[in-house]
């Protein structure tokens, strides 16, 4: 029996609110498996309709001829629209993927802040008159790439979607969204807010459905000039391959297996709190989750003791409660995957210090809950330490020699983020420069700013999101040469 009244969602395609043309499917609330919404999946025909409409809309004067301050004003209105519905949006995202309400509120606030930031970046962006090397003036300008395909994940929808939509609109592009099949609501609501803010019809479309159908068609469409993707590494590699064939730029934020380093001089109160937050917030369903904790041997036992005390106090429960720190995993099938990894770790010789089971109680009976889990006794070469689990599972690894520590941290195909806990600024610089990663947090973890670029190296992806220059990811550069010579060019008269 469903505990929620199902709501049938229409989506925004080619400037119209309508059902997509594929089969109806349902999304579920991970807390209890109840139906959150029903909607129709998009098809390749919908993709073509959306892209053609986007290409037409982006060329119209009401979009193409907007001045930067006018485009900025539109982004400010979107930010205001998000803030005006902030609690409603937070509750809807909670239902979409089971994140605790305090976390979804923060994500909604982050999305509004992203639009606000790119409004300012749009209005203040300056092209350049470059140093002349002849009898002419040279200039470099940036123009929109065209139609952009944005493919977003299920773990933090509204924030991920804002990080793609805001700079793309600021650059003057049109955007066709492919949200995760199981979490389509935030992209739909952002399209609604953008329409109310004055974004012309056709500039934004939302295509829910399977990645193998919608995503593939979007990436391969000849009129799509850029793909911004956040998701799994295997899918990202496929997108990169198609992008290479089309000579199409892509930005790919992919997987991670981030190390956190606790040095001998670390403030253990800060380190314990930061490591707990880094792996167990979002139930570990985060690409930057600090899933490998390298702890100096001299403080290993004390750190472990304090960490386990902290884990035992974590509040796992109903996402609707302000007190909840960890909600359910996104689905029953994903929980099975996490359980299989924990069993793999045990088979590889790990000792489970805490967790590793499904919680018991009426709160958890119908949902996809899993306890925060801490393990030790593994070598960094173990699969548990090499592969992304995307769940609340932490492996503790002692270290003594810095050179060996760096080698172990970098001995991984991923390179998205890392954390360092120390009081010594020289250690920070030395370790931070040696780590092969896109982001280094120092005496903090998993904090973000729209003003600071984010992305990975190695198999964690290419390109960057956020930052003042994030707009340029959605533009192409054009150069001008203005002749100043009084006489005709001499070549033809020579």
KESEVEX-913659 format. One record per residue (C-alpha): residue number from 1; x, y, z; residue in three letters. Coordinates in pm, whole numbers. Example, Ala and Ser with C-alpha at 12.3 -4.5 7.8 and 13.67 -1.06 7.14 Angstrom:
// residues 2
ZADREN:1:1230:-450:780:ala $
ZADREN:2:1367:-106:714:ser $
END
This chain:
// residues 494
ZADREN:1:0:0:0:unk $
ZADREN:2:148:337:-99:unk $
ZADREN:3:186:586:183:unk $
ZADREN:4:195:879:-56:unk $
ZADREN:5:-55:989:-318:unk $
ZADREN:6:119:937:-652:unk $
ZADREN:7:165:1255:-853:unk $
ZADREN:8:189:1232:-1227:unk $
ZADREN:9:461:1466:-1353:unk $
ZADREN:10:463:1632:-1686:unk $
ZADREN:11:793:1748:-1821:unk $
ZADREN:12:916:2041:-2027:unk $
ZADREN:13:1007:1945:-2384:unk $
ZADREN:14:1059:2180:-2676:unk $
ZADREN:15:883:2465:-2497:unk $
ZADREN:16:576:2265:-2391:unk $
ZADREN:17:464:2106:-2067:unk $
ZADREN:18:362:1757:-2171:unk $
ZADREN:19:416:1388:-2119:unk $
ZADREN:20:721:1241:-2284:unk $
ZADREN:21:634:985:-2550:unk $
ZADREN:22:774:675:-2381:unk $
ZADREN:23:624:435:-2125:unk $
ZADREN:24:502:543:-1784:unk $
ZADREN:25:722:460:-1488:unk $
ZADREN:26:728:538:-1118:unk $
ZADREN:27:988:681:-880:unk $
ZADREN:28:1007:560:-520:unk $
ZADREN:29:1085:712:-182:unk $
ZADREN:30:1390:522:-48:unk $
ZADREN:31:1265:554:309:unk $
ZADREN:32:973:316:260:unk $
ZADREN:33:947:223:-107:unk $
ZADREN:34:629:422:-161:unk $
ZADREN:35:555:583:-496:unk $
ZADREN:36:661:945:-518:unk $
ZADREN:37:567:1022:-876:unk $
ZADREN:38:471:870:-1207:unk $
ZADREN:39:584:1012:-1538:unk $
ZADREN:40:655:912:-1893:unk $
ZADREN:41:1006:828:-2005:unk $
ZADREN:42:1153:1019:-2295:unk $
ZADREN:43:1238:859:-2628:unk $
ZADREN:44:1481:934:-2908:unk $
ZADREN:45:1200:1125:-3081:unk $
ZADREN:46:1169:1349:-2775:unk $
ZADREN:47:1544:1407:-2781:unk $
ZADREN:48:1527:1516:-3142:unk $
ZADREN:49:1229:1744:-3073:unk $
ZADREN:50:1407:1905:-2778:unk $
ZADREN:51:1737:1958:-2957:unk $
ZADREN:52:1576:2102:-3270:unk $
ZADREN:53:1368:2338:-3056:unk $
ZADREN:54:1676:2438:-2857:unk $
ZADREN:55:1875:2514:-3173:unk $
ZADREN:56:1591:2729:-3306:unk $
ZADREN:57:1527:2907:-2975:unk $
ZADREN:58:1890:2997:-2911:unk $
ZADREN:59:1908:3186:-3242:unk $
ZADREN:60:1604:3404:-3177:unk $
ZADREN:61:1668:3768:-3084:unk $
ZADREN:62:1490:3736:-2746:unk $
ZADREN:63:1775:3508:-2639:unk $
ZADREN:64:2069:3559:-2871:unk $
ZADREN:65:2063:3939:-2846:unk $
ZADREN:66:2036:3966:-2468:unk $
ZADREN:67:2304:4188:-2319:unk $
ZADREN:68:2509:4050:-2031:unk $
ZADREN:69:2328:4253:-1767:unk $
ZADREN:70:1992:4134:-1904:unk $
ZADREN:71:2104:3772:-1893:unk $
ZADREN:72:2236:3830:-1542:unk $
ZADREN:73:1902:3971:-1431:unk $
ZADREN:74:1734:3654:-1557:unk $
ZADREN:75:1975:3438:-1354:unk $
ZADREN:76:1904:3649:-1048:unk $
ZADREN:77:1532:3587:-1099:unk $
ZADREN:78:1597:3212:-1114:unk $
ZADREN:79:1794:3235:-788:unk $
ZADREN:80:1504:3425:-631:unk $
ZADREN:81:1258:3168:-763:unk $
ZADREN:82:1454:2887:-600:unk $
ZADREN:83:1471:3072:-270:unk $
ZADREN:84:1100:3149:-286:unk $
ZADREN:85:1026:2775:-302:unk $
ZADREN:86:1322:2658:-93:unk $
ZADREN:87:1137:2445:162:unk $
ZADREN:88:911:2289:-99:unk $
ZADREN:89:1209:2201:-319:unk $
ZADREN:90:1400:2058:-24:unk $
ZADREN:91:1108:1832:65:unk $
ZADREN:92:1069:1720:-297:unk $
ZADREN:93:1436:1629:-323:unk $
ZADREN:94:1411:1439:5:unk $
ZADREN:95:1137:1229:-153:unk $
ZADREN:96:1336:1185:-473:unk $
ZADREN:97:1647:1029:-323:unk $
ZADREN:98:1604:992:52:unk $
ZADREN:99:1859:1249:165:unk $
ZADREN:100:1799:1394:513:unk $
ZADREN:101:1600:1716:502:unk $
ZADREN:102:1880:1927:650:unk $
ZADREN:103:2104:1819:364:unk $
ZADREN:104:1846:1884:92:unk $
ZADREN:105:1787:2232:234:unk $
ZADREN:106:2159:2299:201:unk $
ZADREN:107:2159:2171:-157:unk $
ZADREN:108:1870:2398:-252:unk $
ZADREN:109:2049:2696:-98:unk $
ZADREN:110:2363:2598:-290:unk $
ZADREN:111:2169:2589:-618:unk $
ZADREN:112:2033:2939:-560:unk $
ZADREN:113:2382:3061:-476:unk $
ZADREN:114:2518:2910:-796:unk $
ZADREN:115:2273:3108:-1011:unk $
ZADREN:116:2352:3422:-815:unk $
ZADREN:117:2726:3372:-863:unk $
ZADREN:118:2704:3313:-1235:unk $
ZADREN:119:2476:3613:-1273:unk $
ZADREN:120:2760:3824:-1134:unk $
ZADREN:121:3019:3642:-1344:unk $
ZADREN:122:2807:3692:-1656:unk $
ZADREN:123:2761:4065:-1602:unk $
ZADREN:124:3126:4131:-1520:unk $
ZADREN:125:3295:3902:-1774:unk $
ZADREN:126:3534:4093:-1997:unk $
ZADREN:127:3669:3994:-2334:unk $
ZADREN:128:4015:4117:-2427:unk $
ZADREN:129:4192:4347:-2663:unk $
ZADREN:130:4515:4157:-2705:unk $
ZADREN:131:4861:4314:-2753:unk $
ZADREN:132:4902:4412:-3116:unk $
ZADREN:133:5197:4280:-3315:unk $
ZADREN:134:5135:4476:-3631:unk $
ZADREN:135:4943:4756:-3794:unk $
ZADREN:136:4613:4625:-3663:unk $
ZADREN:137:4407:4588:-3344:unk $
ZADREN:138:4351:4235:-3216:unk $
ZADREN:139:4058:4124:-3002:unk $
ZADREN:140:3943:3796:-2845:unk $
ZADREN:141:3574:3735:-2776:unk $
ZADREN:142:3373:3439:-2648:unk $
ZADREN:143:3050:3319:-2806:unk $
ZADREN:144:2804:3048:-2695:unk $
ZADREN:145:2877:2696:-2817:unk $
ZADREN:146:2513:2625:-2897:unk $
ZADREN:147:2297:2343:-2766:unk $
ZADREN:148:2438:2175:-2455:unk $
ZADREN:149:2346:1833:-2322:unk $
ZADREN:150:2350:1817:-1941:unk $
ZADREN:151:2341:1472:-1781:unk $
ZADREN:152:2305:1468:-1403:unk $
ZADREN:153:2317:1202:-1126:unk $
ZADREN:154:2072:1094:-860:unk $
ZADREN:155:2274:1176:-549:unk $
ZADREN:156:2257:1560:-547:unk $
ZADREN:157:2026:1658:-831:unk $
ZADREN:158:1946:2024:-776:unk $
ZADREN:159:2305:2122:-701:unk $
ZADREN:160:2445:1926:-996:unk $
ZADREN:161:2186:2068:-1230:unk $
ZADREN:162:2245:2426:-1117:unk $
ZADREN:163:2620:2383:-1171:unk $
ZADREN:164:2552:2306:-1537:unk $
ZADREN:165:2247:2519:-1613:unk $
ZADREN:166:2367:2848:-1460:unk $
ZADREN:167:2695:2886:-1654:unk $
ZADREN:168:2538:2751:-1974:unk $
ZADREN:169:2260:3011:-1961:unk $
ZADREN:170:2511:3279:-1866:unk $
ZADREN:171:2710:3192:-2178:unk $
ZADREN:172:2397:3212:-2397:unk $
ZADREN:173:2356:2841:-2467:unk $
ZADREN:174:2041:2630:-2476:unk $
ZADREN:175:2032:2327:-2244:unk $
ZADREN:176:1872:1986:-2285:unk $
ZADREN:177:1868:1804:-1950:unk $
ZADREN:178:1884:1432:-1901:unk $
ZADREN:179:1832:1388:-1523:unk $
ZADREN:180:1881:1053:-1354:unk $
ZADREN:181:1587:827:-1428:unk $
ZADREN:182:1499:781:-1061:unk $
ZADREN:183:1537:1148:-959:unk $
ZADREN:184:1380:1366:-1232:unk $
ZADREN:185:1193:1612:-1011:unk $
ZADREN:186:1456:1879:-951:unk $
ZADREN:187:1534:1928:-1321:unk $
ZADREN:188:1162:1960:-1392:unk $
ZADREN:189:1116:2217:-1117:unk $
ZADREN:190:1424:2414:-1227:unk $
ZADREN:191:1277:2432:-1578:unk $
ZADREN:192:953:2563:-1431:unk $
ZADREN:193:1134:2828:-1227:unk $
ZADREN:194:1342:2929:-1528:unk $
ZADREN:195:1033:2967:-1745:unk $
ZADREN:196:871:3186:-1478:unk $
ZADREN:197:1193:3390:-1466:unk $
ZADREN:198:1159:3469:-1835:unk $
ZADREN:199:1382:3213:-2004:unk $
ZADREN:200:1228:3169:-2352:unk $
ZADREN:201:1056:2842:-2441:unk $
ZADREN:202:1288:2591:-2604:unk $
ZADREN:203:1600:2712:-2428:unk $
ZADREN:204:1555:2444:-2159:unk $
ZADREN:205:1413:2095:-2202:unk $
ZADREN:206:1403:1807:-1954:unk $
ZADREN:207:1415:1447:-2077:unk $
ZADREN:208:1370:1188:-1800:unk $
ZADREN:209:1433:825:-1881:unk $
ZADREN:210:1700:564:-1931:unk $
ZADREN:211:2054:672:-2000:unk $
ZADREN:212:2095:400:-2260:unk $
ZADREN:213:1814:559:-2463:unk $
ZADREN:214:1794:928:-2381:unk $
ZADREN:215:2155:987:-2284:unk $
ZADREN:216:2295:808:-2587:unk $
ZADREN:217:2067:992:-2827:unk $
ZADREN:218:2154:1326:-2668:unk $
ZADREN:219:2529:1269:-2680:unk $
ZADREN:220:2517:1151:-3042:unk $
ZADREN:221:2286:1423:-3176:unk $
ZADREN:222:2475:1627:-3437:unk $
ZADREN:223:2335:1960:-3310:unk $
ZADREN:224:2455:1903:-2953:unk $
ZADREN:225:2784:2089:-2926:unk $
ZADREN:226:2885:2006:-2569:unk $
ZADREN:227:2810:1749:-2299:unk $
ZADREN:228:2836:1825:-1928:unk $
ZADREN:229:2817:1493:-1743:unk $
ZADREN:230:2829:1389:-1380:unk $
ZADREN:231:2808:1017:-1312:unk $
ZADREN:232:2985:685:-1341:unk $
ZADREN:233:3327:643:-1494:unk $
ZADREN:234:3229:375:-1744:unk $
ZADREN:235:2949:590:-1889:unk $
ZADREN:236:3179:892:-1890:unk $
ZADREN:237:3436:703:-2094:unk $
ZADREN:238:3168:622:-2349:unk $
ZADREN:239:3067:988:-2370:unk $
ZADREN:240:3431:1090:-2414:unk $
ZADREN:241:3465:843:-2701:unk $
ZADREN:242:3161:983:-2883:unk $
ZADREN:243:3279:1335:-2809:unk $
ZADREN:244:3612:1257:-2973:unk $
ZADREN:245:3435:1129:-3283:unk $
ZADREN:246:3228:1449:-3301:unk $
ZADREN:247:3519:1674:-3198:unk $
ZADREN:248:3280:1788:-2924:unk $
ZADREN:249:3407:1921:-2590:unk $
ZADREN:250:3294:1736:-2280:unk $
ZADREN:251:3327:1791:-1907:unk $
ZADREN:252:3316:1470:-1708:unk $
ZADREN:253:3286:1455:-1329:unk $
ZADREN:254:3322:1086:-1259:unk $
ZADREN:255:3405:851:-972:unk $
ZADREN:256:3635:885:-675:unk $
ZADREN:257:3814:692:-404:unk $
ZADREN:258:3933:983:-200:unk $
ZADREN:259:4202:951:67:unk $
ZADREN:260:4196:1145:391:unk $
ZADREN:261:4530:1176:569:unk $
ZADREN:262:4554:1212:947:unk $
ZADREN:263:4902:1325:1045:unk $
ZADREN:264:5072:1269:1380:unk $
ZADREN:265:5017:1632:1484:unk $
ZADREN:266:4653:1653:1376:unk $
ZADREN:267:4389:1798:1603:unk $
ZADREN:268:4204:1471:1655:unk $
ZADREN:269:3877:1639:1753:unk $
ZADREN:270:3869:1812:1415:unk $
ZADREN:271:4003:1512:1227:unk $
ZADREN:272:3749:1267:1369:unk $
ZADREN:273:3458:1502:1303:unk $
ZADREN:274:3581:1572:951:unk $
ZADREN:275:3640:1209:858:unk $
ZADREN:276:3296:1114:989:unk $
ZADREN:277:3135:1387:784:unk $
ZADREN:278:3346:1313:478:unk $
ZADREN:279:3233:951:447:unk $
ZADREN:280:2900:918:625:unk $
ZADREN:281:2714:1234:524:unk $
ZADREN:282:2494:1164:223:unk $
ZADREN:283:2516:799:337:unk $
ZADREN:284:2847:785:153:unk $
ZADREN:285:2668:832:-181:unk $
ZADREN:286:2909:1100:-293:unk $
ZADREN:287:3186:1101:-552:unk $
ZADREN:288:3417:1286:-311:unk $
ZADREN:289:3343:1064:-9:unk $
ZADREN:290:3660:1019:199:unk $
ZADREN:291:3649:642:191:unk $
ZADREN:292:4018:571:262:unk $
ZADREN:293:4149:710:593:unk $
ZADREN:294:4527:696:621:unk $
ZADREN:295:4609:752:989:unk $
ZADREN:296:4961:795:1126:unk $
ZADREN:297:5067:493:1330:unk $
ZADREN:298:5148:706:1635:unk $
ZADREN:299:4785:822:1669:unk $
ZADREN:300:4611:532:1497:unk $
ZADREN:301:4470:363:1809:unk $
ZADREN:302:4350:688:1966:unk $
ZADREN:303:4197:807:1641:unk $
ZADREN:304:4023:474:1587:unk $
ZADREN:305:3880:478:1938:unk $
ZADREN:306:3745:830:1900:unk $
ZADREN:307:3612:757:1552:unk $
ZADREN:308:3420:451:1669:unk $
ZADREN:309:3269:651:1954:unk $
ZADREN:310:3152:904:1697:unk $
ZADREN:311:3013:643:1458:unk $
ZADREN:312:2804:489:1734:unk $
ZADREN:313:2641:827:1795:unk $
ZADREN:314:2542:890:1434:unk $
ZADREN:315:2167:919:1394:unk $
ZADREN:316:2043:695:1113:unk $
ZADREN:317:1674:737:1045:unk $
ZADREN:318:1380:899:874:unk $
ZADREN:319:1498:1172:631:unk $
ZADREN:320:1207:1396:727:unk $
ZADREN:321:1351:1454:1076:unk $
ZADREN:322:1586:1745:1135:unk $
ZADREN:323:1787:1525:1372:unk $
ZADREN:324:1867:1260:1109:unk $
ZADREN:325:2228:1252:990:unk $
ZADREN:326:2209:947:764:unk $
ZADREN:327:1907:847:562:unk $
ZADREN:328:1856:539:344:unk $
ZADREN:329:2060:446:41:unk $
ZADREN:330:1896:540:-285:unk $
ZADREN:331:1750:197:-362:unk $
ZADREN:332:1729:-164:-249:unk $
ZADREN:333:1950:-273:-539:unk $
ZADREN:334:2219:-22:-448:unk $
ZADREN:335:2214:-145:-89:unk $
ZADREN:336:2281:-497:-216:unk $
ZADREN:337:2583:-363:-407:unk $
ZADREN:338:2721:-202:-90:unk $
ZADREN:339:2664:-523:105:unk $
ZADREN:340:2851:-720:-159:unk $
ZADREN:341:3149:-487:-125:unk $
ZADREN:342:3153:-526:252:unk $
ZADREN:343:3149:-902:214:unk $
ZADREN:344:3428:-872:-41:unk $
ZADREN:345:3632:-680:215:unk $
ZADREN:346:3575:-950:474:unk $
ZADREN:347:3682:-1211:221:unk $
ZADREN:348:3995:-1007:155:unk $
ZADREN:349:4081:-1016:527:unk $
ZADREN:350:3915:-705:666:unk $
ZADREN:351:3783:-680:1019:unk $
ZADREN:352:3452:-499:1062:unk $
ZADREN:353:3491:-259:1355:unk $
ZADREN:354:3138:-125:1333:unk $
ZADREN:355:2831:-168:1115:unk $
ZADREN:356:2824:-387:811:unk $
ZADREN:357:2458:-477:863:unk $
ZADREN:358:2109:-351:793:unk $
ZADREN:359:1965:-159:1089:unk $
ZADREN:360:1677:-320:1272:unk $
ZADREN:361:1349:-153:1369:unk $
ZADREN:362:1019:-38:1229:unk $
ZADREN:363:1176:279:1090:unk $
ZADREN:364:1400:70:867:unk $
ZADREN:365:1178:-221:767:unk $
ZADREN:366:1065:-92:428:unk $
ZADREN:367:1356:133:335:unk $
ZADREN:368:1700:73:189:unk $
ZADREN:369:1893:156:505:unk $
ZADREN:370:2247:49:587:unk $
ZADREN:371:2457:115:893:unk $
ZADREN:372:2772:329:883:unk $
ZADREN:373:3055:81:848:unk $
ZADREN:374:3420:98:955:unk $
ZADREN:375:3675:-165:853:unk $
ZADREN:376:4048:-222:902:unk $
ZADREN:377:4312:-482:826:unk $
ZADREN:378:4330:-434:450:unk $
ZADREN:379:4617:-343:223:unk $
ZADREN:380:4563:-47:-10:unk $
ZADREN:381:4580:-288:-303:unk $
ZADREN:382:4261:-464:-189:unk $
ZADREN:383:3958:-410:-411:unk $
ZADREN:384:3779:-245:-119:unk $
ZADREN:385:4048:24:-129:unk $
ZADREN:386:4063:53:-506:unk $
ZADREN:387:3701:55:-624:unk $
ZADREN:388:3430:311:-561:unk $
ZADREN:389:3161:170:-331:unk $
ZADREN:390:2936:479:-319:unk $
ZADREN:391:2813:390:26:unk $
ZADREN:392:2885:450:396:unk $
ZADREN:393:3194:232:418:unk $
ZADREN:394:3527:356:558:unk $
ZADREN:395:3858:166:554:unk $
ZADREN:396:4126:264:807:unk $
ZADREN:397:4487:230:693:unk $
ZADREN:398:4788:308:918:unk $
ZADREN:399:5095:483:776:unk $
ZADREN:400:5443:574:898:unk $
ZADREN:401:5660:691:609:unk $
ZADREN:402:5551:991:404:unk $
ZADREN:403:5686:864:75:unk $
ZADREN:404:5494:539:115:unk $
ZADREN:405:5182:732:216:unk $
ZADREN:406:5192:942:-99:unk $
ZADREN:407:5249:634:-313:unk $
ZADREN:408:4947:459:-158:unk $
ZADREN:409:4719:762:-189:unk $
ZADREN:410:4809:797:-556:unk $
ZADREN:411:4792:423:-623:unk $
ZADREN:412:4438:443:-756:unk $
ZADREN:413:4276:509:-1092:unk $
ZADREN:414:4074:795:-940:unk $
ZADREN:415:4184:1145:-849:unk $
ZADREN:416:3891:1360:-743:unk $
ZADREN:417:3958:1481:-389:unk $
ZADREN:418:4169:1437:-76:unk $
ZADREN:419:4182:1560:282:unk $
ZADREN:420:4480:1646:503:unk $
ZADREN:421:4462:1689:880:unk $
ZADREN:422:4771:1855:1029:unk $
ZADREN:423:4883:2166:1214:unk $
ZADREN:424:5192:2215:996:unk $
ZADREN:425:5157:2432:687:unk $
ZADREN:426:5473:2289:532:unk $
ZADREN:427:5326:1939:554:unk $
ZADREN:428:5009:2065:388:unk $
ZADREN:429:5199:2211:97:unk $
ZADREN:430:5426:1911:55:unk $
ZADREN:431:5148:1653:66:unk $
ZADREN:432:4897:1863:-123:unk $
ZADREN:433:5132:1919:-414:unk $
ZADREN:434:5221:1548:-428:unk $
ZADREN:435:4864:1416:-430:unk $
ZADREN:436:4717:1345:-772:unk $
ZADREN:437:4375:1496:-722:unk $
ZADREN:438:4154:1785:-827:unk $
ZADREN:439:4066:1917:-479:unk $
ZADREN:440:4255:1915:-149:unk $
ZADREN:441:4075:1996:175:unk $
ZADREN:442:4292:2102:468:unk $
ZADREN:443:4156:2060:821:unk $
ZADREN:444:3808:2049:674:unk $
ZADREN:445:3625:1829:426:unk $
ZADREN:446:3344:1832:174:unk $
ZADREN:447:3289:2207:176:unk $
ZADREN:448:3227:2384:-153:unk $
ZADREN:449:3211:2728:-308:unk $
ZADREN:450:3060:2829:-641:unk $
ZADREN:451:3361:3057:-685:unk $
ZADREN:452:3615:2773:-678:unk $
ZADREN:453:3665:2534:-973:unk $
ZADREN:454:3588:2166:-914:unk $
ZADREN:455:3683:1856:-1109:unk $
ZADREN:456:3914:1558:-1116:unk $
ZADREN:457:4219:1402:-1275:unk $
ZADREN:458:4291:1051:-1401:unk $
ZADREN:459:3970:844:-1420:unk $
ZADREN:460:3781:1101:-1212:unk $
ZADREN:461:3718:1307:-1520:unk $
ZADREN:462:3811:1607:-1728:unk $
ZADREN:463:3715:1972:-1729:unk $
ZADREN:464:3604:2191:-1442:unk $
ZADREN:465:3275:2324:-1309:unk $
ZADREN:466:3218:2633:-1096:unk $
ZADREN:467:3453:2928:-1074:unk $
ZADREN:468:3437:3263:-1248:unk $
ZADREN:469:3575:3111:-1567:unk $
ZADREN:470:3319:2828:-1563:unk $
ZADREN:471:3120:3025:-1819:unk $
ZADREN:472:3403:2979:-2069:unk $
ZADREN:473:3345:2601:-2066:unk $
ZADREN:474:3026:2676:-2261:unk $
ZADREN:475:3178:2913:-2513:unk $
ZADREN:476:3399:2909:-2818:unk $
ZADREN:477:3667:3172:-2867:unk $
ZADREN:478:3680:3398:-3170:unk $
ZADREN:479:3957:3635:-3270:unk $
ZADREN:480:3927:3968:-3457:unk $
ZADREN:481:4194:4156:-3649:unk $
ZADREN:482:4109:4517:-3736:unk $
ZADREN:483:4343:4668:-3991:unk $
ZADREN:484:4472:5022:-3927:unk $
ZADREN:485:4698:5052:-4229:unk $
ZADREN:486:4642:5363:-4439:unk $
ZADREN:487:4768:5209:-4763:unk $
ZADREN:488:4638:4889:-4926:unk $
ZADREN:489:4811:4567:-4833:unk $
ZADREN:490:5133:4566:-5038:unk $
ZADREN:491:5135:4201:-5144:unk $
ZADREN:492:4912:4243:-5450:unk $
ZADREN:493:5123:4532:-5574:unk $
ZADREN:494:5460:4369:-5527:unk $
END
